[in-house]
Amino acid sequence: MRIVLVGPPGAGKGTQAQFIASHLAIPKISTGDIFRYNVTRGTALGRKAKAYMDRGDLVPDEVTIAMVRDRLNEDDAQQGFLLDGFPRNVPQAETLEKMLSEWETRLEVVLELVVDDDEVVRRLSGRRTCHRCGRIWHVLFDPPARKDTCDDCAGELFQRDDDREETIRHRLEVYQDQTSPLVAYYADQRILLGIDATGPVEEVTDRAMSALRRFID
Ligand code: AP5
């Protein structure tokens, strides 16, 4: 399956992507994770992306699209993928459509995770991520057994630079202005599925999987 996850920052895209991708045995491709990996290592791509990410702005389309094209060309993405964080505006969506049609394929489903702004701020201000395996935790809603240590791999947990309240508010504005038009864009194509993304993580995963299964069947 070729799936896109869309939703505001903190909607739980990364959290759900790890479970959905594993249920469907497809790779999870997160543009935010790829950028952060490059920023940490100080690569040329990371240096281009860092200032935009720190401000909560979108990295320019030409940089992002080239990176996604390379990733989708890799072997593990040939039978399907789950995109988390891409596309992020209508030009990126149009480019993705063209790219897939060149490869004689198309997107099957766009899953929208719906949550309100107050929940986003609560979630992002308590988020912690594992340096080693990338597992996402929350200090209140999904705490690890030992503070600052990942239960899965014993890696060290960190707080993202863009999870300060002021930057979170700006990311929400960017989402409203640039990303939310994708909801209508994909609804017009009749491939949009929206689910309530509030409540316990496992319940949201169950909702997502039953919505996806109905769509596949
Ligand atoms: P990116 O990493 O994609 O950030 P984002 O879209 O802002 O989304 P987040 O990762 O903040 O949130 P999420 O929805 O994944 O939530 P999570 O599962 O972590 O992008 C970062 C930056 O990279 C962008 O600002 C931009 O600069 C750049 N970028 C990326 N893609 C780009 C593109 N296509 N074009 C241009 N620039 C791009 O959950 C959040 C917290 O909530 C966690 O602590 C989690 O444990 C908790 N949580 C999750 N679900 C629940 C639940 N059900 N109940 C309670 N808590 C929950």
Residues whose N, C-alpha, C, O or C-beta is under 5 A from the ligand:
A	BS01	AP5	G7 P8 P9 G10 A11 G12 K13 G14 T15 Q16 T31 G32 D33 F35 Y52 M53 G56 D57 L58 V59 T64 D84 G85 F86 P87 R88 R123 L124 G126 R127 R128 I136 W137 H138 F141 D142 A197 T198 G199 P200 V201 V204
